[in-house]
Amino acid sequence: MTKGRLLVFFKGMAMGAADIVPGVSGGTIAFITGIYELLIGSIQSVSTTGWGVLRREGWLAAWRHINGNFLVTLFAGILLSVFSLAKLISYLLQSQAVLVWSFFFGLIIASVWHVGKTVKRWHWQTITGFVAGAALAWQLSGAAPTNIEMTPITTFFAGSIAICAMILPGISGSFVLLLLGMYSNILGAVKSFEIGTLLVFASGCVFGLLSIANLLAWAFRRFHDLTLAILTGFMAGALNKVWPWKEVLSYRLNSHGEQLPLTERNVMPGVYEQISGADPVLWGAILLAVFGFCLVLLIEKMSAGSHD
């Protein structure tokens, strides 16, 4: 594997790790690492012009046209990360939730700044788009989860919706699954490798991915700055979900009979300590938030260097 493809593979792994966490989007990582528009364009070419090139010029030309090496390498990294890190991230979210959320809080703040810089000109339209995107993501991230019965049909549509959220910065596919009441079931299927459920879910993901890619590719062509501003707002609104200190208002039981938070509200560290009796680990949280922020700057610098 060449150095360039290895870098794409690691970017895919970072996207996969982010997608496991409810509230953090793989699309955010794609933006940070400078591959977002390339990813959207490559996926979009599969469903629009790819078949025409295949019929006229054959497999090799079609593979080059859809940027096949890039897509396969990136999604290999995503899948490896999802299957290898699912148990670890689930454990960390239960045992070190404040520190995990703090890291992602710093990462998303830096991402908002990073993507905001790519908007060529801020004016009333782009500012309005930013505010609308932030308000929508803030509202969605504070919504109370429902509980949809898991059937092949609901699993397919859950995959379609979740993958659309995954590709949008700031709106987490995992969080959408949580809102639908299917997060623990899908994560359980990943951890126990339930082939039937995963194939149905993956089919929904393919359908949703091709659909959202076409929409986003069109939006970038017609309204580039406005689209970026809205996506930046999505990330800013997601900060509501990743605030580290929360008061649990109600609980739910997962498929293993474990009690997990259902609805929460954000509180300050001192209030968190009073109501939970737990150490808010303030300095550790600050350090990890700063680390997450600096990591984005480092990735940005490395990505810029790789394009020189």
Secondary structure, DSSP 8 states (H G I E B T S, - for coil): --HHHHHHHHHHHHHHHHHHSTT--HHHHHHHTT-HHHHHHHHHHHHTTHHHHHHHH-HHHHHHHTTHHHHHHHHHHHHHHHHHHHHHHHHHHHHSHHHHHHHHHHHHHHHHHHHHTT-S---HHHHHHHHHHHHHHHHHHT---------HHHHHHHHHHHHHHHHSTTS-HHHHHHHHT-HHHHHHHHHHT-HHHHHHHHHHHHHHHHHHHHHHHHHHHH-HHHHHHHHHHHHHHTHHHH-S-EEEEEEEE-TTS-EEEEEEEE--HHHHHHHH-S---HHHHHHHHHHHHHHHHHHHHHHHHHH-
